Amino acid sequence: MPTYIALLRAVNVGGSGKLPMTELKAMCEAEGFAQVQTYIASGNVVFRTEQTAPQIQAALARRLAAYAGKPVGVLVRTTQEMAEVLAANPFPQAPGKRTVAIFLDAPPPADTLKQIRGQVDEQVQLGAREIYVAYGADMGRSKLKIPAAEQGTARNMNTVAKLVEMAGAM
């Protein structure tokens, strides 16, 4: 049975969109997913299922919308795809906690880099269905705006590595 990683968008960030991870785990189990594990309270869940990524995405989006009363973005990757995101990190020398992959449903548009605003010392590169960002020393004050990332969700490389580890252990 394949292992998948689902990433939720805008969950438990800044006091909005509160979703206890126990509730997320219960939703996944109700969909028939096996060996469900969550990781930190920001909408990361690893599980096994025979369903396809689009089926998983639709099922979780439906359940989350019913729970939250509004749409909640869900992005799904296989274990292999997530490992490839980690391996493709174009900034391996940058600290993992200050380097993120912004996960998207589709490849970033060709003009993504031209549309960036507020870039100071951040480095940005495009991936297959991700946008990689290595933040400079002042990550918390960054004014970086990437319009193509608005419907995506970001995870730092430490989190990506942990999710790959969890998925690989199933």
MARVEX-997204 format. One record per residue (C-alpha): chain; z, y, x. Coordinates in nm, 3 decimals. Example, Ala and Ser with C-alpha at 12.3 -4.5 7.8 and 13.67 -1.06 7.14 Angstrom:
<rs>
r zakol->A Z->0.780 Y->-0.450 X->1.230
r zakol->A Z->0.714 Y->-0.106 X->1.367
</rs>
This chain:
<rs>
r zakol->A Z->0.000 Y->0.000 X->0.000
r zakol->A Z->-0.098 Y->0.336 X->0.155
r zakol->A Z->0.160 Y->0.596 X->0.252
r zakol->A Z->0.112 Y->0.958 X->0.146
r zakol->A Z->0.280 Y->1.290 X->0.212
r zakol->A Z->0.292 Y->1.551 X->-0.063
r zakol->A Z->0.364 Y->1.914 X->0.018
r zakol->A Z->0.472 Y->2.145 X->-0.260
r zakol->A Z->0.392 Y->2.515 X->-0.254
r zakol->A Z->0.657 Y->2.785 X->-0.314
r zakol->A Z->0.951 Y->2.553 X->-0.369
r zakol->A Z->1.301 Y->2.678 X->-0.284
r zakol->A Z->1.170 Y->2.981 X->-0.098
r zakol->A Z->1.352 Y->3.311 X->-0.137
r zakol->A Z->1.561 Y->3.191 X->-0.429
r zakol->A Z->1.266 Y->3.125 X->-0.658
r zakol->A Z->1.115 Y->2.799 X->-0.769
r zakol->A Z->1.433 Y->2.597 X->-0.729
r zakol->A Z->1.366 Y->2.226 X->-0.739
r zakol->A Z->1.639 Y->1.989 X->-0.623
r zakol->A Z->1.489 Y->1.723 X->-0.400
r zakol->A Z->1.669 Y->1.459 X->-0.610
r zakol->A Z->1.458 Y->1.579 X->-0.904
r zakol->A Z->1.138 Y->1.562 X->-0.697
r zakol->A Z->1.227 Y->1.208 X->-0.587
r zakol->A Z->1.290 Y->1.108 X->-0.951
r zakol->A Z->0.951 Y->1.252 X->-1.055
r zakol->A Z->0.777 Y->1.050 X->-0.785
r zakol->A Z->0.958 Y->0.732 X->-0.882
r zakol->A Z->0.869 Y->0.792 X->-1.248
r zakol->A Z->0.502 Y->0.798 X->-1.140
r zakol->A Z->0.552 Y->0.455 X->-0.986
r zakol->A Z->0.556 Y->0.569 X->-0.623
r zakol->A Z->0.755 Y->0.339 X->-0.390
r zakol->A Z->0.990 Y->0.407 X->-0.098
r zakol->A Z->1.017 Y->0.774 X->-0.195
r zakol->A Z->1.185 Y->0.997 X->0.065
r zakol->A Z->1.218 Y->1.374 X->0.065
r zakol->A Z->1.260 Y->1.588 X->0.374
r zakol->A Z->1.445 Y->1.922 X->0.372
r zakol->A Z->1.461 Y->2.133 X->0.059
r zakol->A Z->1.115 Y->2.284 X->0.081
r zakol->A Z->0.905 Y->2.033 X->-0.111
r zakol->A Z->0.814 Y->1.757 X->0.131
r zakol->A Z->0.798 Y->1.401 X->0.001
r zakol->A Z->0.678 Y->1.078 X->0.161
r zakol->A Z->0.600 Y->0.768 X->-0.047
r zakol->A Z->0.376 Y->0.468 X->-0.094
r zakol->A Z->0.132 Y->0.415 X->-0.381
r zakol->A Z->-0.200 Y->0.257 X->-0.466
r zakol->A Z->-0.311 Y->0.581 X->-0.635
r zakol->A Z->-0.565 Y->0.808 X->-0.466
r zakol->A Z->-0.482 Y->1.152 X->-0.329
r zakol->A Z->-0.647 Y->1.329 X->-0.628
r zakol->A Z->-0.454 Y->1.108 X->-0.872
r zakol->A Z->-0.128 Y->1.182 X->-0.689
r zakol->A Z->-0.199 Y->1.554 X->-0.683
r zakol->A Z->-0.278 Y->1.564 X->-1.057
r zakol->A Z->0.025 Y->1.355 X->-1.155
r zakol->A Z->0.270 Y->1.560 X->-0.951
r zakol->A Z->0.115 Y->1.891 X->-1.061
r zakol->A Z->0.153 Y->1.786 X->-1.425
r zakol->A Z->0.517 Y->1.681 X->-1.383
r zakol->A Z->0.606 Y->1.990 X->-1.180
r zakol->A Z->0.444 Y->2.227 X->-1.430
r zakol->A Z->0.644 Y->2.063 X->-1.710
r zakol->A Z->0.964 Y->2.099 X->-1.505
r zakol->A Z->0.907 Y->2.454 X->-1.378
r zakol->A Z->0.722 Y->2.596 X->-1.677
r zakol->A Z->0.446 Y->2.717 X->-1.447
r zakol->A Z->0.193 Y->2.562 X->-1.209
r zakol->A Z->0.328 Y->2.441 X->-0.875
r zakol->A Z->0.080 Y->2.381 X->-0.595
r zakol->A Z->0.066 Y->2.028 X->-0.455
r zakol->A Z->-0.123 Y->1.926 X->-0.142
r zakol->A Z->-0.154 Y->1.561 X->-0.044
r zakol->A Z->-0.234 Y->1.399 X->0.290
r zakol->A Z->-0.242 Y->1.041 X->0.408
r zakol->A Z->-0.029 Y->0.941 X->0.706
r zakol->A Z->-0.344 Y->0.937 X->0.919
r zakol->A Z->-0.455 Y->1.282 X->0.803
r zakol->A Z->-0.111 Y->1.427 X->0.877
r zakol->A Z->-0.108 Y->1.266 X->1.222
r zakol->A Z->-0.451 Y->1.421 X->1.284
r zakol->A Z->-0.314 Y->1.765 X->1.187
r zakol->A Z->-0.037 Y->1.721 X->1.442
r zakol->A Z->-0.275 Y->1.599 X->1.713
r zakol->A Z->-0.522 Y->1.881 X->1.646
r zakol->A Z->-0.260 Y->2.156 X->1.691
r zakol->A Z->-0.450 Y->2.405 X->1.908
r zakol->A Z->-0.123 Y->2.558 X->2.032
r zakol->A Z->0.071 Y->2.263 X->2.179
r zakol->A Z->0.252 Y->2.483 X->2.431
r zakol->A Z->0.391 Y->2.715 X->2.161
r zakol->A Z->0.733 Y->2.633 X->2.012
r zakol->A Z->0.698 Y->2.394 X->1.717
r zakol->A Z->0.929 Y->2.601 X->1.503
r zakol->A Z->0.703 Y->2.906 X->1.544
r zakol->A Z->0.370 Y->2.726 X->1.504
r zakol->A Z->0.253 Y->2.633 X->1.156
r zakol->A Z->-0.026 Y->2.450 X->0.984
r zakol->A Z->-0.120 Y->2.608 X->0.653
r zakol->A Z->-0.243 Y->2.321 X->0.438
r zakol->A Z->-0.538 Y->2.382 X->0.205
r zakol->A Z->-0.723 Y->2.171 X->-0.052
r zakol->A Z->-1.058 Y->2.233 X->0.115
r zakol->A Z->-1.189 Y->2.349 X->0.453
r zakol->A Z->-1.111 Y->2.715 X->0.521
r zakol->A Z->-1.403 Y->2.948 X->0.448
r zakol->A Z->-1.623 Y->3.033 X->0.746
r zakol->A Z->-1.516 Y->3.400 X->0.732
r zakol->A Z->-1.142 Y->3.323 X->0.733
r zakol->A Z->-1.075 Y->3.472 X->1.076
r zakol->A Z->-1.268 Y->3.790 X->0.990
r zakol->A Z->-1.055 Y->3.845 X->0.678
r zakol->A Z->-0.720 Y->3.841 X->0.864
r zakol->A Z->-0.512 Y->4.159 X->0.849
r zakol->A Z->-0.196 Y->4.265 X->1.027
r zakol->A Z->-0.248 Y->4.046 X->1.331
r zakol->A Z->-0.046 Y->4.156 X->1.634
r zakol->A Z->0.048 Y->3.874 X->1.872
r zakol->A Z->-0.020 Y->3.579 X->1.642
r zakol->A Z->-0.287 Y->3.330 X->1.739
r zakol->A Z->-0.494 Y->3.177 X->1.458
r zakol->A Z->-0.741 Y->2.887 X->1.460
r zakol->A Z->-0.909 Y->2.688 X->1.188
r zakol->A Z->-0.867 Y->2.316 X->1.134
r zakol->A Z->-1.034 Y->2.066 X->0.901
r zakol->A Z->-0.836 Y->2.166 X->0.589
r zakol->A Z->-0.576 Y->2.372 X->0.767
r zakol->A Z->-0.524 Y->2.707 X->0.929
r zakol->A Z->-0.307 Y->2.696 X->1.241
r zakol->A Z->-0.092 Y->2.994 X->1.333
r zakol->A Z->0.119 Y->3.037 X->1.646
r zakol->A Z->0.354 Y->3.326 X->1.585
r zakol->A Z->0.467 Y->3.549 X->1.867
r zakol->A Z->0.823 Y->3.633 X->1.955
r zakol->A Z->0.889 Y->3.824 X->1.633
r zakol->A Z->0.784 Y->3.569 X->1.369
r zakol->A Z->1.029 Y->3.702 X->1.111
r zakol->A Z->0.869 Y->4.047 X->1.118
r zakol->A Z->0.508 Y->3.935 X->1.123
r zakol->A Z->0.275 Y->4.126 X->0.888
r zakol->A Z->-0.002 Y->3.868 X->0.926
r zakol->A Z->-0.209 Y->3.829 X->0.608
r zakol->A Z->-0.460 Y->3.547 X->0.575
r zakol->A Z->-0.632 Y->3.571 X->0.236
r zakol->A Z->-0.775 Y->3.218 X->0.265
r zakol->A Z->-0.418 Y->3.084 X->0.294
r zakol->A Z->-0.292 Y->3.226 X->-0.035
r zakol->A Z->-0.323 Y->2.894 X->-0.222
r zakol->A Z->-0.203 Y->2.688 X->0.072
r zakol->A Z->0.140 Y->2.593 X->0.194
r zakol->A Z->0.268 Y->2.616 X->0.550
r zakol->A Z->0.478 Y->2.372 X->0.749
r zakol->A Z->0.589 Y->2.422 X->1.106
r zakol->A Z->0.490 Y->2.167 X->1.367
r zakol->A Z->0.846 Y->2.028 X->1.387
r zakol->A Z->0.830 Y->1.947 X->1.015
r zakol->A Z->0.479 Y->1.802 X->1.045
r zakol->A Z->0.599 Y->1.578 X->1.329
r zakol->A Z->0.901 Y->1.461 X->1.127
r zakol->A Z->0.684 Y->1.382 X->0.822
r zakol->A Z->0.445 Y->1.180 X->1.040
r zakol->A Z->0.743 Y->0.993 X->1.184
r zakol->A Z->0.885 Y->0.921 X->0.839
r zakol->A Z->0.549 Y->0.805 X->0.704
r zakol->A Z->0.485 Y->0.588 X->1.007
r zakol->A Z->0.819 Y->0.413 X->0.962
r zakol->A Z->0.728 Y->0.291 X->0.612
</rs>
